[in-house]
Amino acid sequence: MTTATATATTTGPKSTTVRRLLALGRAEGILLLRNRTALFTAVLLPLLLIFGLQNVLTQQAEGNPGLDVDSLLVNGAVGMVLAFVVYYNLTAAYVARRGELVLKRLRTGEARDLEILAGTAVPSVGLALVMCTVIGVVGATALDLTAPANPVLLAVGLALVVATLMALAAVSSAFTRTVESSGITTMPVLLLTQFGSGLFIPLEVMPDRLADICRLLPTTPAFQLVRVGWFGTDGSAAPTGFAGTWATAAPHLVTGSIWLALAVWGAVRYFRWEPRR
């Protein structure tokens, strides 16, 4: 019997990073589907804000005749989804799993720290990307938008946004005691993202000095990369083709990479794996 047990153990599926991520993601996805509040915040709230965004952009276009409302609406809608589904929802998830001692128990197994954090984020990131894809397809069809000017840059921008928001969620969770208080601790980043990263208020309609400051905010460069990758411009100049987008995107790539590095450092430095005693 001992030999048979040993043989069965050695011939079982090998534990790999992908398997561990999928297992963690599956478990977290089940918990997300059971949490109606989290589902509302992740799905319905961003969609409701998109209608408000459309009204705001329409009013701004009245005083700025050259403003491209359609492209700004799609870019802003994508930004809203990523901010709420990834950042806010993931912050609450980290806090909840920490309070339940799930994170502490997971660290005693095979999964590495980064795998635990990434596995917890799998449902939020997957849901956000699906919603962004739907918004992009529906927006492009309904508004007759052009194809992305630089799909590679668009993908890089999305990856940078997701990675930065994941790291910021880990940092925010360190200063959040309960799931209920996550609505307060995440508010500064959410407000900066909505009103300082060109989602609700386009940077090109802001005073020059204020716009320059907003371009240095943590999430602004990544969102600007998404805009440049799809529409060929960040609003500071006329749209360009594939080659021209790289020159426009270069400053955003540099600034966004610096912020990502700082956010990751903050997550490593401040993230808590168990409740405060």
C-alpha positions as CSV (number, residue, x, y, z in Angstrom):
1,M,0.0,0.0,0.0
2,T,2.9,2.3,0.8
3,T,4.4,1.7,-2.6
4,A,1.1,2.3,-4.4
5,T,0.5,5.6,-2.5
6,A,4.0,6.8,-3.3
7,T,3.6,5.9,-7.0
8,A,0.2,7.7,-7.1
9,T,1.8,10.8,-5.5
10,T,4.7,10.9,-7.9
11,T,2.6,10.4,-11.0
12,G,0.1,13.1,-10.1
13,P,-0.1,16.5,-11.9
14,K,3.0,18.5,-11.3
15,S,2.6,21.8,-9.4
16,T,3.6,24.7,-11.7
17,T,3.3,28.4,-11.5
18,V,0.5,28.4,-14.1
19,R,-1.4,25.7,-12.2
20,R,-1.0,27.5,-8.9
21,L,-2.2,30.8,-10.4
22,L,-5.2,29.1,-12.0
23,A,-6.1,27.4,-8.8
24,L,-5.9,30.6,-6.8
25,G,-7.7,32.5,-9.4
26,R,-10.5,29.9,-9.6
27,A,-11.0,30.1,-5.8
28,E,-11.0,33.9,-5.8
29,G,-13.4,33.9,-8.7
30,I,-15.9,31.8,-6.8
31,L,-15.7,34.2,-3.9
32,L,-16.2,37.2,-6.2
33,L,-19.3,35.7,-7.7
34,R,-20.8,35.1,-4.3
35,N,-20.2,38.6,-3.1
36,R,-23.0,40.8,-4.6
37,T,-21.5,44.0,-3.3
38,A,-18.2,43.3,-5.0
39,L,-19.9,42.4,-8.2
40,F,-21.9,45.6,-8.2
41,T,-18.8,47.6,-7.6
42,A,-16.9,45.7,-10.3
43,V,-19.6,45.6,-13.0
44,L,-22.5,48.0,-12.6
45,L,-20.8,51.0,-10.9
46,P,-18.3,51.6,-13.7
47,L,-21.1,51.3,-16.3
48,L,-23.2,53.8,-14.4
49,L,-20.2,56.2,-14.3
50,I,-19.8,55.9,-18.0
51,F,-23.1,57.6,-18.6
52,G,-22.1,60.4,-16.4
53,L,-18.8,60.6,-18.2
54,Q,-20.6,61.1,-21.5
55,N,-22.6,64.0,-20.2
56,V,-19.5,65.7,-18.8
57,L,-17.5,65.3,-22.1
58,T,-20.5,66.6,-24.1
59,Q,-20.6,69.7,-22.0
60,Q,-16.9,70.2,-22.3
61,A,-17.1,69.9,-26.1
62,E,-19.4,72.9,-26.2
63,G,-16.6,75.1,-25.0
64,N,-13.9,73.2,-26.9
65,P,-15.1,72.6,-30.5
66,G,-12.1,70.5,-31.4
67,L,-12.5,68.0,-28.6
68,D,-12.9,64.4,-29.9
69,V,-15.7,63.3,-27.5
70,D,-16.1,59.8,-29.0
71,S,-12.4,58.8,-28.5
72,L,-12.3,60.4,-25.1
73,L,-15.5,58.5,-24.1
74,V,-14.1,55.1,-25.0
75,N,-10.7,55.9,-23.4
76,G,-12.4,57.2,-20.2
77,A,-14.7,54.2,-20.1
78,V,-11.8,51.8,-20.3
79,G,-10.0,53.8,-17.5
80,M,-13.1,53.7,-15.3
81,V,-13.4,49.9,-15.6
82,L,-9.7,49.3,-14.9
83,A,-9.7,51.7,-11.9
84,F,-12.8,50.2,-10.2
85,V,-12.5,46.5,-11.2
86,V,-8.8,46.1,-10.7
87,Y,-7.7,48.7,-8.1
88,Y,-10.8,49.1,-5.9
89,N,-12.0,45.5,-6.1
90,L,-8.5,44.0,-5.6
91,T,-7.8,46.2,-2.6
92,A,-10.9,44.9,-0.9
93,A,-10.0,41.3,-1.9
94,Y,-6.5,41.6,-0.3
95,V,-8.0,43.0,2.9
96,A,-10.7,40.4,3.1
97,R,-8.2,37.5,2.5
98,R,-5.8,38.9,5.0
99,G,-8.5,39.2,7.7
100,E,-9.6,35.6,7.0
101,L,-5.9,34.5,7.4
102,V,-6.1,33.0,3.9
103,L,-2.9,34.9,2.8
104,K,-1.0,33.7,5.8
105,R,-2.0,30.1,5.2
106,L,-1.2,30.2,1.5
107,R,2.4,31.3,2.4
108,T,2.9,28.0,4.1
109,G,2.3,26.1,0.8
110,E,4.1,25.9,-2.5
111,A,2.9,29.2,-3.9
112,R,5.4,32.0,-3.7
113,D,4.4,35.5,-2.5
114,L,4.1,37.0,-6.0
115,E,2.0,34.0,-7.1
116,I,-0.4,34.5,-4.2
117,L,-0.9,38.2,-5.0
118,A,-1.2,37.6,-8.7
119,G,-3.5,34.6,-8.2
120,T,-5.8,36.7,-6.1
121,A,-5.9,39.3,-8.9
122,V,-6.7,36.9,-11.7
123,P,-10.5,37.2,-11.5
124,S,-10.4,41.0,-11.2
125,V,-7.9,41.5,-14.1
126,G,-9.7,38.9,-16.3
127,L,-13.1,40.6,-15.7
128,A,-11.7,44.0,-16.4
129,L,-10.1,43.0,-19.6
130,V,-13.3,41.3,-20.8
131,M,-15.2,44.5,-20.0
132,C,-12.6,46.7,-21.8
133,T,-12.8,44.5,-24.8
134,V,-16.6,44.8,-24.9
135,I,-16.4,48.5,-24.5
136,G,-13.8,48.7,-27.3
137,V,-15.8,46.6,-29.7
138,V,-19.1,48.3,-29.0
139,G,-17.6,51.7,-28.9
140,A,-15.7,51.2,-32.2
141,T,-18.9,49.9,-33.9
142,A,-21.4,52.4,-32.5
143,L,-19.1,55.4,-32.8
144,D,-17.4,54.3,-36.1
145,L,-13.9,54.7,-34.6
146,T,-10.8,53.9,-36.5
147,A,-8.7,50.8,-35.9
148,P,-5.9,51.1,-33.2
149,A,-3.0,53.2,-34.6
150,N,-0.5,51.0,-32.7
151,P,-1.9,47.7,-31.3
152,V,1.5,46.9,-29.7
153,L,1.5,50.2,-27.8
154,L,-2.1,49.7,-26.8
155,A,-1.3,46.3,-25.3
156,V,1.8,47.8,-23.5
157,G,-0.4,50.6,-22.1
158,L,-3.0,48.1,-20.8
159,A,-0.4,45.9,-19.2
160,L,1.2,49.0,-17.6
161,V,-2.2,50.2,-16.2
162,V,-3.0,46.7,-14.8
163,A,0.4,46.2,-13.2
164,T,0.4,49.7,-11.7
165,L,-3.1,49.3,-10.3
166,M,-2.3,45.9,-8.9
167,A,0.7,47.3,-7.1
168,L,-1.3,50.3,-5.8
169,A,-4.0,47.9,-4.6
170,A,-1.4,46.0,-2.5
171,V,-0.1,49.3,-1.1
172,S,-3.6,50.6,-0.3
173,S,-4.5,47.3,1.4
174,A,-1.7,47.8,3.9
175,F,-3.4,50.9,5.2
176,T,-6.9,49.4,5.2
177,R,-8.1,47.6,8.3
178,T,-11.4,46.3,7.1
179,V,-13.2,45.7,3.8
180,E,-15.8,48.3,4.7
181,S,-13.1,51.0,5.1
182,S,-11.6,50.2,1.7
183,G,-14.1,52.7,0.2
184,I,-12.3,55.4,2.2
185,T,-8.7,54.4,1.8
186,T,-9.0,53.9,-2.0
187,M,-10.8,57.3,-2.5
188,P,-7.7,59.4,-3.1
189,V,-6.3,57.2,-5.9
190,L,-9.8,56.8,-7.5
191,L,-10.3,60.6,-7.5
192,L,-6.8,61.3,-8.9
193,T,-7.4,58.7,-11.5
194,Q,-10.8,60.0,-12.6
195,F,-10.1,63.7,-12.5
196,G,-6.3,63.9,-12.8
197,S,-5.5,61.2,-15.4
198,G,-7.6,62.7,-18.2
199,L,-10.7,60.4,-17.8
200,F,-13.4,62.8,-16.7
201,I,-11.5,66.0,-17.6
202,P,-9.2,65.7,-20.7
203,L,-5.8,67.1,-20.1
204,E,-6.0,69.3,-23.2
205,V,-8.8,71.4,-21.7
206,M,-6.9,72.0,-18.4
207,P,-4.6,75.0,-17.8
208,D,-1.1,74.1,-19.1
209,R,0.6,74.1,-15.7
210,L,-2.2,71.9,-14.2
211,A,-2.0,69.5,-17.1
212,D,1.8,69.2,-16.7
213,I,1.3,68.2,-13.1
214,C,-1.4,65.7,-13.9
215,R,0.8,64.0,-16.5
216,L,3.1,63.1,-13.6
217,L,0.5,61.4,-11.5
218,P,0.9,57.6,-11.0
219,T,-1.8,56.4,-13.4
220,T,-1.8,59.1,-16.0
221,P,1.2,57.9,-18.2
222,A,-0.3,54.4,-18.6
223,F,-3.8,55.7,-19.5
224,Q,-2.1,58.1,-22.0
225,L,-0.3,55.1,-23.6
226,V,-3.7,53.4,-24.1
227,R,-5.0,56.6,-25.8
228,V,-1.9,57.0,-28.0
229,G,-1.9,53.3,-28.9
230,W,-5.5,53.4,-30.1
231,F,-6.1,57.0,-31.4
232,G,-2.5,58.0,-32.3
233,T,-2.4,61.0,-30.0
234,D,-2.5,62.0,-26.4
235,G,-4.3,65.2,-27.2
236,S,-1.2,67.4,-27.4
237,A,-0.8,67.1,-31.1
238,A,-2.5,65.8,-34.2
239,P,-2.9,62.0,-34.6
240,T,0.0,60.1,-36.1
241,G,0.5,56.7,-37.6
242,F,2.3,53.6,-36.2
243,A,5.8,55.0,-36.3
244,G,4.8,58.5,-35.0
245,T,3.1,57.0,-31.9
246,W,6.3,55.7,-30.5
247,A,7.8,59.2,-30.3
248,T,4.6,60.5,-28.6
249,A,4.5,57.6,-26.2
250,A,8.2,57.8,-25.1
251,P,7.7,60.2,-22.2
252,H,4.7,58.3,-21.0
253,L,6.6,55.0,-21.1
254,V,9.5,56.5,-19.0
255,T,7.2,58.1,-16.4
256,G,4.9,55.1,-16.2
257,S,7.8,52.7,-15.8
258,I,9.2,54.8,-12.9
259,W,5.8,54.9,-11.2
260,L,5.4,51.1,-11.6
261,A,8.7,50.5,-10.0
262,L,7.8,52.8,-7.1
263,A,4.4,51.1,-6.7
264,V,6.0,47.6,-6.7
265,W,8.6,48.8,-4.1
266,G,5.8,50.1,-2.0
267,A,3.9,46.9,-2.2
268,V,7.0,44.8,-1.2
269,R,7.7,47.3,1.6
270,Y,4.3,47.8,3.2
271,F,2.1,44.8,2.2
272,R,0.7,43.0,5.2
273,W,0.1,39.2,5.1
274,E,-1.9,39.0,8.4
275,P,-4.1,41.3,10.5
276,R,-2.5,43.8,12.8
277,R,-2.4,42.7,16.4
